[in-house]
């Protein structure tokens, strides 16, 4: 079947701390320099600088509304910084032709909306758009890439189904397949495990690790699950309130102190028995409650220290 060639659907290591002057000695393909990111007048981040190590599996983590997805949108050219610049291969990404960017950098957005009535195979085929041109239309190579992307994401048997008939998890895998079909050396994924059950979450993350390790692709993903991030990432960026709190290899930067600073969560960090990577074990509710009470100046019975003292004096 001939696939459409119209544009893709809009929608879908050392420990280091952040700061505008914290630069790596080598130049990487993708970076943001002193960017201010905002939606209208609402500023999300100011003077934010990050560099994505080449051939890494970089994961961005942080609490809700800290700027994770906003940063990814800026790195992918979907959001123009109000100050500073995003560089791709040494060029300001906004100055580059859209098709050139699309041949270099693929994106799986957080929310994706498919055209009404489109089939799975046709939607995945739209990932081949950057490779089309006046003299090059749909080819057997495009067909092969689409079939492989669908097989890798477990949707090979869904090709003729309409996307709007699928479950949320199936649709998410269709969008991932479209991003894979784009065959870019850099791939950005915003919450790729959303809507997926635990088995398919691991399948997707295993696929990301394979793309990184076996094909040498550079991946950047936003994940909510800190344990998944620590297990799969080769480079971790921890954000809070639009600022980089720490970045580096998970084993070198993930500590109980960092988790509490970034997420406000009391925990222990132990070695994952399967991989040896950091494993975050949240403190039990009783222990967390005791910590909160102590911070508020209360004893275990809920009385304030002042009241306890007054009773003892009397």
C-alpha positions in Angstrom: 0.0 0.0 0.0 1.3 3.5 -0.9 1.8 5.5 2.2 1.0 9.2 2.5 3.9 11.7 2.2 2.3 14.7 3.8 3.9 16.0 6.9 3.9 14.3 10.3 0.8 15.0 12.5 1.4 17.7 15.1 0.9 16.4 18.6 2.7 13.4 19.5 30.4 11.1 33.7 30.9 13.2 36.3 28.6 14.7 38.8 27.7 18.1 37.8 25.3 20.8 38.9 23.3 23.1 36.8 24.2 26.7 35.9 24.8 28.9 32.9 28.6 28.6 33.1 28.7 24.8 33.6 30.0 23.6 30.2 31.3 20.3 29.0 34.7 20.4 27.4 33.4 18.7 24.2 30.8 19.9 21.9 27.7 17.7 21.7 25.1 17.6 18.9 22.2 18.9 21.0 22.4 21.6 23.7 20.5 24.5 25.2 22.4 27.6 26.2 21.1 30.0 28.9 17.5 29.6 27.7 14.5 31.3 29.1 11.4 29.2 28.4 7.9 30.6 28.8 4.3 30.2 27.6 3.0 33.7 27.0 4.0 35.6 30.1 4.4 32.5 32.4 8.1 31.8 32.7 8.9 28.1 33.3 12.7 28.3 33.3 15.4 31.1 33.2 19.0 30.8 32.2 18.7 27.0 31.8 21.7 25.3 30.2 21.9 21.6 29.4 24.0 19.5 27.0 22.9 16.1 25.8 25.9 13.7 25.7 26.2 12.1 22.3 25.3 8.4 22.1 23.7 8.6 25.5 20.3 7.6 26.9 19.5 10.8 28.8 16.5 10.9 31.1 15.0 14.1 32.5 13.3 13.7 35.9 11.7 16.0 38.4 8.4 16.8 40.1 5.3 17.9 38.2 5.4 21.3 36.6 9.2 21.6 37.0 9.8 22.2 33.3 10.7 18.7 32.0 8.3 18.6 29.0 8.9 22.3 28.4 12.7 21.7 28.1 12.0 18.7 25.7 9.8 20.9 23.5 12.6 23.5 23.3 15.2 20.9 22.4 12.9 19.6 19.7 12.2 23.0 18.1 8.5 23.0 19.1 9.0 25.9 21.6 11.2 28.9 20.8 13.2 30.2 23.8 12.4 33.8 24.6 16.1 34.2 25.4 19.1 32.0 24.8 19.4 29.4 22.1 19.1 25.7 21.3 21.9 24.3 19.2 21.7 21.3 16.9 25.0 20.3 15.2 26.3 23.8 16.0 23.4 25.7 14.4 20.5 27.5 16.1 17.7 25.0 15.7 15.1 27.6 14.7 17.3 28.8 11.8 17.4 25.3 10.2 15.0 24.0 7.6 12.2 22.0 9.2 12.9 19.0 7.0 16.6 19.0 7.8 15.8 19.0 11.5 13.2 16.2 11.0 15.9 14.0 9.4 18.1 14.5 12.4 15.8 14.6 15.4 12.6 12.7 16.0 10.0 13.5 18.7 7.3 11.6 20.5 5.2 14.4 22.1 3.3 14.0 25.3 -0.1 14.2 23.7 -0.8 13.0 20.2 -3.9 13.3 18.1 -4.4 11.2 15.0 -6.5 12.4 12.0 -9.9 10.8 11.9 -10.1 7.5 10.0 -6.4 7.0 9.6 -5.0 3.4 9.8 -2.1 2.4 12.0 0.1 1.6 9.0 -0.6 4.9 7.3 0.1 6.8 10.5 3.4 5.0 11.1 4.2 5.7 7.4 4.1 9.4 8.1 7.4 9.0 10.0 9.0 8.6 6.5 7.9 12.1 5.5 11.4 13.7 6.1 12.9 11.3 3.7 10.5 12.1 0.8 11.1 14.6 -1.9 10.2 15.6 -5.4 12.4 12.9 -6.8 12.0 10.4 -4.1 8.5 9.1 -3.3 7.4 6.0 -1.3 9.8 3.2 -1.8 10.4 -0.5 -0.8 12.9 0.9 1.7 10.2 3.0 3.3 7.9 -0.1 3.4 10.6 -2.1 5.1 11.3 0.5 7.7 7.6 0.9 8.6 7.2 -2.9 8.9 10.3 -3.1 11.2 9.1 -0.2 13.4 5.7 -1.8 13.8 7.2 -5.2 14.6 9.6 -3.7 17.2 6.7 -2.0 19.0 4.4 -5.0 18.9 1.8 -3.6 16.6 2.5 -5.6 13.4 -1.0 -7.2 13.5 -2.7 -3.8 13.9 -1.7 -2.3 10.5 -5.2 -2.1 9.0 -7.0 -1.0 12.2 -8.1 2.6 12.6 -6.1 4.4 15.3 -9.2 5.8 17.0 -10.3 2.2 17.6 -7.3 1.3 19.7 -6.8 1.4 23.5 -4.6 4.1 25.0 -1.7 1.7 25.3 -1.9 0.5 21.7 -2.1 4.1 20.4 1.0 5.0 22.4 2.9 2.2 20.8 1.7 3.4 17.3 3.1 6.8 18.0 6.4 5.3 19.1 6.5 3.2 15.9 6.0 6.4 13.9 9.0 8.0 15.7 11.1 5.0 15.0 10.2 5.0 11.3 11.6 8.5 11.1 15.1 6.8 11.6 16.8 9.8 13.2 20.1 9.7 15.1 18.5 11.7 17.9 15.2 10.7 19.4 13.2 12.6 22.0 10.4 11.0 23.9 8.1 12.8 26.3 6.7 10.2 28.8 6.9 7.3 26.4 5.5 4.8 29.0 2.2 6.7 29.5 -0.9 4.5 29.3 1.2 1.4 29.2 1.0 -1.5 31.7 4.1 -2.6 33.5 5.1 -5.2 30.9 4.8 -2.8 28.0 6.6 -0.1 30.0 9.6 -2.4 30.3 9.3 -3.4 26.6 9.4 0.2 25.5 12.4 1.0 27.8 14.2 -2.1 26.7 13.6 -0.9 23.1 15.1 2.5 24.0 18.1 0.8 25.5 18.6 -1.3 22.4 18.4 1.7 20.1 21.0 3.4 22.3 23.4 0.4 22.8 23.1 -1.4 19.5 22.4 1.4 17.0 24.3 4.2 18.7 21.3 6.6 18.8 21.1 9.4 21.2 17.9 9.3 23.2 16.3 11.9 25.5 13.3 10.9 27.5 11.1 12.4 30.1 10.1 9.8 32.7 8.1 10.0 35.9 9.3 6.7 37.4 12.6 7.5 39.1 13.5 3.8 39.4 13.0 3.3 35.7 15.1 6.3 35.0 17.9 5.2 37.3 17.9 1.7 35.8 17.9 2.7 32.1 19.6 6.1 31.8 23.3 6.5 31.1 22.9 10.2 31.9 20.3 11.8 34.3 19.1 15.4 34.5 17.2 16.3 37.6 15.1 19.4 37.5 13.2 21.4 40.1 11.4 24.7 39.4 13.1 25.1 36.1 16.6 24.6 37.3 19.1 21.8 36.9 19.8 20.4 40.4 22.2 17.7 39.3 23.2 15.8 36.2 25.4 12.8 35.5 25.4 9.1 35.7 22.6 7.8 37.9 25.0 5.7 40.1 27.0 8.9 40.8 24.3 11.4 41.5 21.2 9.6 42.9 21.3 9.8 46.6 18.6 10.0 49.3 19.6 13.7 49.8 19.1 14.4 46.1 15.7 12.7 46.0 14.5 14.7 49.0 15.8 17.9 47.6 14.2 17.4 44.2 11.0 15.5 45.1 10.6 16.3 48.8 10.5 12.5 49.5 12.2 10.8 52.4 13.7 7.5 51.2 16.6 5.1 51.2 18.7 4.5 48.1 20.0 0.9 47.8 21.5 -1.1 45.0 19.0 -2.7 42.6 19.5 -6.4 43.0 19.1 -7.0 39.3 21.2 -4.3 37.8 23.2 -2.7 40.6 21.8 0.7 39.7 20.2 3.0 42.4 16.9 1.8 43.7 14.7 4.3 45.5 12.7 2.9 48.5 10.4 5.5 49.9 10.2 5.8 53.7 7.1 4.2 55.3 4.1 6.4 56.0 4.7 6.3 59.7 8.3 7.4 59.3 7.4 10.2 56.9 4.7 11.4 59.3 7.2 11.5 62.2 9.6 13.5 60.1 6.9 16.0 59.2 5.8 16.3 62.8 9.4 16.9 63.9 9.7 19.6 61.3 6.6 21.2 62.6 7.8 21.0 66.2 5.5 18.2 67.4 6.2 15.1 69.4 4.9 11.6 68.5 1.6 12.3 70.3 0.9 15.3 68.2 1.6 17.8 70.9 3.8 20.8 70.2 7.0 21.1 72.2 5.8 24.3 73.8 2.7 22.6 75.2 4.8 19.7 76.5 7.2 22.0 78.2 4.3 24.0 79.8 2.8 20.8 81.2 6.1 19.6 82.7 6.7 23.0 84.4 3.2 23.0 85.9 
